[in-house]
Amino acid sequence: MQISVVTLFPEMVGTVGSYGVVGRACQRGLVSLECENPRDHTTDVHRTVDDRPYGGGPGMVMKFEPVAGALRAARERLPAGSPVVYLTPQGRVFDQAAAKRFAALPGMVLLAGRYEGIDERLVESQVDEELSLGDFVLSGGEIAAMAVIDAVVRLLPGVLGDDESAVQDSFMDGLLDCPHYTRPEVIEGRAVPEVLLSGDHAQIARWRAKEALGRSYVRRPGLLEKLDLSDEQQSLLDEFLKEQKQ
């Protein structure tokens, strides 16, 4: 997969390709990550990329020409079918479903805005999709772009050492993940649930499914409202809730 980020701070974004899962994916050639700086597409000596907003008000707005030039250069190096995605508080909230959708693409251009945002005519003419990390404000789109990159790259085939790791992640089936434990069996009087020590893989799978449903119900009930639970899932959830009352 080919990913290009249009950003005024390429050194900042580049760090995501140097560490962890994304770093290993880049080293193995499973993904390529590059940046395009709008300042390289300016024509004045000061490399100006922003200007005052029409209508007045605080802050500055990223200019059309430098950003459009950067987007054009980024798109030219990417395969057909690579969308331009603008990271902005006005966008639809990024979720696991979007990550899976992007992971099936050959590439994507992530546009990281700064200041008060970009000239709206860029959104109208150059952007395919707008995404947000949530209802809060960041100083720029770089951190959001890095989060999207990490979420997408880990879903690419061959990136994780065990492909099953991605399948079992939180939100992959619309639910939070179940609890996890490792050695030792007892820490400060708290023991690992016996079922996980049983060796009975069917019961372990059942326990994990029940805990994922219960944890989602307690911590993120809105997730369950989006799902059509099977009879088995509803039974497991009822069992979890009954156990909590004991």
JOCOR-V814591 format. One record per helix or strand. SS is the DSSP state (H for helix, E for strand). FROM is the first residue (numbers start at 1). LEN is the number of residues. If there is no record, write none. Layout:
# JOCOR-V814591
SS_FROM_LEN / SS_FROM_LEN
This chain:
# JOCOR-V814591
E_2_5 / H_10_8 / H_20_8 / E_32_5 / H_38_4 / E_50_3 / E_60_3 / H_64_14 / E_83_11 / H_96_8 / E_107_6 / E_114_1 / E_118_1 / H_120_7 / E_129_4 / E_140_1 / H_142_12 / H_163_5 / E_186_2 / E_190_2 / H_194_4 / H_201_19 / H_221_5 / H_231_15
